Every structure is written in C-alpha cells, then in structure tokens.
Amino acid sequence: MDQNVLLFNDRHLALELGPGFERIMDWLENAADLDRGLEALPSTEQLQDRLRAGTGLTSPELSVLAAYAKIELARELTASDLADDPWFKRVLRGYFPRQFSERFDAELDSTRYVGRSSARWWPTT
C-alpha cells in the first residue's frame, strides 16, 4: 500500500481507530523499543484525553508509528522462514521482470538473498 494512502486513511480514521493506535504503540514499545517521549508520542492518558476532546494522533505521529511498524515487520520477515514457503517463491518471482527471474532463478532461491529482499519490498508494497 502506498504510504501516503495509509497515512491519509489513518488520519481520517484517527478517532475511530484511537484505541487500536494505543495497542500498536504498546506493541512497538515492547517489540521495537519505541520510546514515546523520544518520538514525541502521547502517553496512554494523553491519547485518551485527545480522543475525548475529539482529536486523535496527528499526521507526524502516525508517520512515526508507520515507520516503526515497517521496521519491525521487516525484522520479523527477515527472521522468519517465509523465504522457504512455495507461495512466497512464486510471489517473489512475479515481483521481478520475467527476464530477471529466468536469468537469476538460482539466486532467487538463495535463502540469504530472499530473506533480505523480502524485508526490503514486502512491507512497503
């Protein structure tokens, strides 16, 4: 998904999705060492106050969450066995031009290469 579309949708649903964003921040604090103070993100209480006042996270705050989520997803994809899944191998080959996939077929089967490439393109498509 295009990042601009993601942020546009999140911004327009900020009130409705407020509790979900709180859970995402909690998850990122545990999984990706998100520091709300360092990143100028609201505390749980501050976000609840905003939601009661009819506001939610700002576009810059949503951008920070998207960046941290993408970094964590890339880390988890790289550490997973996704590269060994037959479905993923077909998807990966479809991502590249046919001539490239045919020429570098063996290299695309390299777990090291596929793991790195999956983390590069998967979270941002």
C-alpha positions as CSV (number, residue, x, y, z in Angstrom):
1,M,0.0,0.0,0.0
2,D,1.3,3.5,-0.8
3,Q,2.4,5.2,2.4
4,N,0.5,8.4,1.5
5,V,-2.7,6.4,1.2
6,L,-2.0,4.7,4.5
7,L,-1.4,8.0,6.3
8,F,-4.4,9.6,4.7
9,N,-6.7,6.8,5.8
10,D,-5.2,6.6,9.3
11,R,-5.6,10.4,9.7
12,H,-9.3,10.3,8.7
13,L,-10.0,7.4,11.0
14,A,-7.8,8.7,13.9
15,L,-10.7,9.0,16.3
16,E,-12.3,5.7,15.4
17,L,-9.0,3.8,15.4
18,G,-7.6,5.6,18.5
19,P,-7.8,2.5,20.8
20,G,-6.1,0.5,18.1
21,F,-3.3,3.0,17.8
22,E,-2.8,2.8,21.5
23,R,-2.4,-1.0,21.2
24,I,0.1,-0.5,18.4
25,M,2.2,1.9,20.5
26,D,2.2,-0.7,23.3
27,W,3.3,-3.4,20.9
28,L,6.0,-1.2,19.4
29,E,7.3,-0.2,22.8
30,N,7.8,-3.9,23.6
31,A,8.8,-5.2,20.2
32,A,10.7,-2.4,18.6
33,D,11.9,-0.3,21.5
34,L,9.6,2.6,20.7
35,D,10.2,5.5,23.2
36,R,7.1,7.6,23.2
37,G,8.9,10.5,24.9
38,L,11.8,10.5,22.4
39,E,9.4,10.3,19.5
40,A,7.0,12.9,20.9
41,L,4.1,10.5,21.0
42,P,1.3,10.9,23.6
43,S,1.1,8.7,26.7
44,T,-2.0,6.5,27.1
45,E,-3.6,9.2,29.3
46,Q,-2.8,12.0,26.8
47,L,-4.3,9.9,23.9
48,Q,-7.4,9.2,25.9
49,D,-7.8,12.9,26.7
50,R,-7.4,13.7,23.0
51,L,-10.0,11.1,22.0
52,R,-12.5,12.5,24.5
53,A,-11.8,16.0,23.1
54,G,-12.5,14.8,19.6
55,T,-8.9,14.6,18.3
56,G,-6.5,11.8,17.8
57,L,-3.0,11.2,16.6
58,T,-1.5,13.8,14.3
59,S,-0.1,13.0,10.8
60,P,3.5,13.3,12.1
61,E,2.7,10.9,15.0
62,L,1.0,8.5,12.6
63,S,4.1,8.6,10.4
64,V,6.3,7.7,13.3
65,L,4.1,4.7,14.1
66,A,4.1,3.6,10.4
67,A,7.9,3.8,10.3
68,Y,8.4,1.8,13.5
69,A,5.8,-0.8,12.3
70,K,7.6,-1.2,9.0
71,I,11.0,-1.6,10.6
72,E,9.6,-4.3,13.0
73,L,7.8,-6.1,10.2
74,A,11.0,-6.1,8.1
75,R,12.9,-7.6,11.1
76,E,10.3,-10.3,11.7
77,L,10.1,-11.2,8.0
78,T,13.9,-11.5,7.8
79,A,14.0,-13.7,10.9
80,S,11.1,-15.9,9.6
81,D,11.1,-18.9,7.3
82,L,8.8,-17.1,4.8
83,A,11.5,-17.3,2.2
84,D,11.1,-21.1,2.2
85,D,7.4,-21.0,1.5
86,P,6.5,-22.2,-2.0
87,W,3.8,-19.5,-2.3
88,F,6.3,-16.8,-1.5
89,K,8.8,-18.1,-4.0
90,R,6.1,-17.7,-6.7
91,V,5.2,-14.2,-5.5
92,L,8.9,-13.2,-5.4
93,R,9.4,-14.3,-9.0
94,G,6.4,-12.4,-10.1
95,Y,7.8,-9.2,-8.5
96,F,10.7,-9.1,-10.9
97,P,10.6,-8.8,-14.7
98,R,10.4,-12.2,-16.3
99,Q,13.9,-12.0,-17.9
100,F,15.4,-11.2,-14.5
101,S,13.6,-14.1,-12.8
102,E,14.7,-16.5,-15.5
103,R,18.3,-15.3,-15.5
104,F,18.7,-15.3,-11.7
105,D,16.5,-18.3,-10.9
106,A,19.1,-20.0,-8.7
107,E,20.0,-16.7,-6.9
108,L,16.3,-16.1,-6.1
109,D,16.2,-19.5,-4.3
110,S,19.1,-18.3,-2.0
111,T,17.6,-18.0,1.4
112,R,20.0,-15.2,2.3
113,Y,19.1,-13.2,-0.8
114,V,15.4,-13.8,-0.5
115,G,15.3,-13.0,3.2
116,R,16.9,-9.7,2.6
117,S,14.8,-8.9,-0.4
118,S,11.6,-9.8,1.3
119,A,12.3,-7.4,4.1
120,R,13.0,-4.7,1.6
121,W,10.0,-4.8,-0.6
122,W,7.2,-6.7,1.3
123,P,6.3,-4.1,4.0
124,T,6.2,-1.2,1.6
125,T,4.3,-2.6,-1.3
